[in-house]
Amino acid sequence: MNDPLAALQARLGYVFTQPALLLEALTHPSYLNEHPGAGPHNQRLEFLGDAVLGQVLTTELFHAFPTETEGALSRRRSVLNNGRTLASLALDLGLDANLRLGGSENTPEGRTRPSNLEDAFEALVGALYLEAGLETTRARVLAIYGPLEERLAVGLEVDNPKGRLQELVQPLHGNSALRYETVQCGGADHAKEYASTLTLAGRPLGAGLGPSKKSAEEAAAREALKTFSAGGI
């Protein structure tokens, strides 16, 4: 198949009737610096897709693990939608070859940058939701993930600071006491840096920096885990 977009949609298992939505999902902000009339970049779709993906995974895990606590379910969800997992899924779909990048970001390194892949995957979920609705999106997302138990078996073996922190905090403070907030985003398109803060029931607990929102949140969670280990929570 010579058409990269056609090949992408074949792997996705869905052909867009609104191709502009698909292109928007694949458009990095840097692309518009050189192509100002090329339409919107993918950050709004990323915002939507993040929420839709969270709903799909939450519902699936709720039914798949009926005896687990809120903390354990949250840890599993964190494994399935952390930056490492989303970047891997994006590569499986071939999003790297289809990204619309500009300037110094339009390089092999830019195409495989985890933050670019993560954002594009969430934007693709958002685009699919807008066109096809929740049920089709749910079916395609779960097909991309494959058996969740297998993906979790791998993911739970690697570092997952947000999930570990949630499991520690939940018995003492409930499931909604932790709050992550992105407080800053700066840098060039090819070297974005996010800053996130973490509070526990309104009390500052940690802060972190990273090349994506999720990685900054994970850095904040690691700092909070140190506080927890030292008996400061």
C-alpha positions in Angstrom: 0.0 0.0 0.0 1.7 3.2 -1.2 -0.5 5.7 0.4 0.8 6.2 4.0 -2.6 7.6 5.2 -4.4 4.6 3.7 -2.0 2.2 5.4 -2.5 4.0 8.7 -6.3 3.7 8.4 -6.0 0.1 7.5 -4.0 -0.6 10.7 -6.5 1.5 12.7 -9.3 -0.5 11.2 -11.3 2.6 10.3 -11.4 4.9 7.2 -12.2 8.5 8.0 -15.1 10.1 6.0 -13.7 13.5 7.2 -10.0 13.3 6.2 -9.4 16.8 7.6 -9.9 15.4 11.1 -7.3 12.8 10.5 -4.8 15.4 9.2 -5.5 17.6 12.2 -4.6 14.8 14.5 -1.3 14.3 12.7 -0.4 18.0 12.6 2.3 19.1 15.1 2.3 22.8 16.0 5.7 23.2 14.3 4.1 22.4 10.9 2.0 25.5 10.9 5.1 27.7 11.2 5.9 26.8 7.6 2.3 26.1 6.4 0.2 28.7 8.1 -2.9 27.8 6.1 -2.7 24.1 6.7 -5.5 24.1 9.3 -5.3 23.7 13.1 -2.7 21.7 14.9 -3.5 18.7 17.1 -3.5 20.1 20.6 -7.2 20.5 20.9 -7.8 17.0 19.7 -5.2 15.8 22.1 -7.1 17.3 25.0 -10.3 15.6 23.9 -8.6 12.3 23.1 -7.0 12.2 26.6 -10.4 12.4 28.2 -12.0 9.8 25.9 -9.1 7.4 26.3 -9.4 7.7 30.1 -13.1 6.9 29.9 -12.6 3.9 27.7 -9.8 2.4 29.8 -11.6 3.2 33.1 -14.7 1.4 32.0 -12.9 -1.6 30.6 -10.7 -2.0 33.7 -13.8 -1.6 36.0 -15.4 -4.6 34.4 -12.3 -6.7 33.8 -11.2 -6.5 37.5 -14.4 -6.6 39.6 -12.7 -7.2 42.9 -9.9 -4.7 42.8 -9.7 -1.5 44.8 -9.8 2.0 43.4 -6.1 2.4 44.0 -5.2 -0.8 42.1 -7.5 0.1 39.2 -5.9 3.6 39.0 -2.5 2.0 38.9 -3.5 -0.2 36.0 -5.0 2.7 34.2 -1.9 4.7 34.7 0.2 1.9 33.1 -2.1 1.8 30.1 -2.1 5.5 29.4 1.3 6.7 30.4 3.6 8.3 27.9 5.7 5.2 27.3 2.7 3.1 26.5 1.1 5.7 24.2 4.3 6.3 22.3 4.7 2.5 21.7 1.1 2.2 20.5 1.7 5.2 18.1 4.7 3.5 16.6 2.7 0.3 16.2 0.2 2.2 14.2 2.8 4.0 12.1 2.0 7.5 13.3 5.7 8.4 13.1 5.6 8.1 9.3 2.5 10.2 9.0 3.2 13.1 11.4 3.2 16.5 9.8 6.2 18.3 11.3 8.0 21.5 10.5 11.4 23.0 11.0 14.0 21.2 13.1 11.3 18.9 14.3 10.9 17.3 10.9 13.7 14.8 11.4 13.9 11.1 12.2 14.5 12.1 15.9 11.4 14.3 15.8 9.2 11.6 14.4 10.2 9.2 17.1 10.1 11.7 20.0 7.9 10.2 22.6 6.0 13.4 23.4 5.2 13.9 19.7 3.9 10.3 19.4 2.0 10.4 22.6 0.2 13.7 21.6 -0.6 12.3 18.2 -2.0 9.1 19.5 -4.4 11.0 21.9 -5.3 13.4 19.1 -6.1 10.4 16.9 -8.5 9.1 19.6 -10.1 12.5 19.8 -10.6 12.6 16.0 -12.1 9.2 15.9 -14.5 10.0 18.7 -15.7 13.2 16.9 -16.3 11.3 13.7 -17.5 7.9 14.8 -18.7 8.2 18.4 -17.8 6.5 21.6 -18.6 2.9 20.8 -16.6 2.7 17.6 -13.7 4.5 19.3 -13.9 2.1 22.2 -13.7 -0.9 19.8 -10.8 0.5 17.8 -8.8 1.6 20.9 -9.2 -1.8 22.6 -8.2 -3.5 19.3 -5.0 -1.4 19.2 -4.1 -2.3 22.8 -4.8 -6.0 22.3 -5.4 -8.1 25.5 -5.1 -5.7 28.4 -3.8 -8.4 30.7 -0.8 -9.0 28.5 0.0 -5.3 28.1 -0.4 -4.8 31.9 1.9 -7.7 32.6 4.6 -5.8 30.8 3.7 -2.4 31.9 3.5 -3.2 35.6 7.1 -4.4 35.6 8.4 -0.9 34.7 8.5 2.4 36.6 5.0 3.7 37.2 5.3 6.4 39.9 1.7 7.8 39.5 0.2 4.4 40.0 2.4 3.6 43.0 1.6 6.9 44.6 -2.1 6.4 44.1 -2.0 3.0 45.7 -0.3 4.5 48.8 -2.5 7.6 49.1 -5.9 6.0 48.4 -6.4 4.1 51.6 -5.6 7.2 53.7 -7.1 10.0 51.7 -9.5 8.5 49.1 -9.2 8.2 45.4 -9.6 11.9 44.4 -7.2 13.6 46.8 -4.3 13.8 44.3 -4.4 16.6 41.8 -1.9 17.2 39.0 -1.8 20.6 37.3 0.3 21.8 34.3 1.6 25.2 35.4 4.0 26.0 32.6 4.8 25.0 29.0 7.8 26.6 27.3 10.7 26.0 24.8 10.9 25.6 21.1 8.6 23.2 19.2 11.4 20.6 19.1 12.3 20.9 22.8 9.1 21.6 24.7 9.3 21.5 28.5 6.3 21.2 30.8 6.1 21.9 34.5 3.6 20.1 36.7 2.7 20.5 40.3 1.0 17.9 42.5 -1.1 18.5 45.5 -2.7 16.2 48.1 -6.0 17.5 49.3 -4.8 21.0 48.4 -1.4 20.7 50.1 1.7 20.9 47.8 3.3 17.5 47.5 5.7 17.6 44.5 6.7 19.3 41.3 8.3 18.0 38.1 9.6 18.8 34.6 9.4 16.8 31.4 9.1 16.9 27.6 5.3 16.1 27.9 2.5 16.7 30.4 2.5 13.0 31.4 6.3 12.9 31.9 6.2 16.0 34.0 3.4 14.5 36.1 5.4 11.3 36.6 8.4 13.4 37.7 6.2 15.2 40.3 4.9 11.8 41.5 8.5 10.5 42.0 9.2 13.5 44.1 6.1 12.9 46.2 7.1 9.2 46.6 10.3 10.4 48.2 8.3 12.5 50.7 6.0 9.5 51.4 9.0 7.2 52.0 10.4 9.7 54.4 7.2 9.8 56.4 6.2 13.2 55.3 2.6 12.3 54.2 
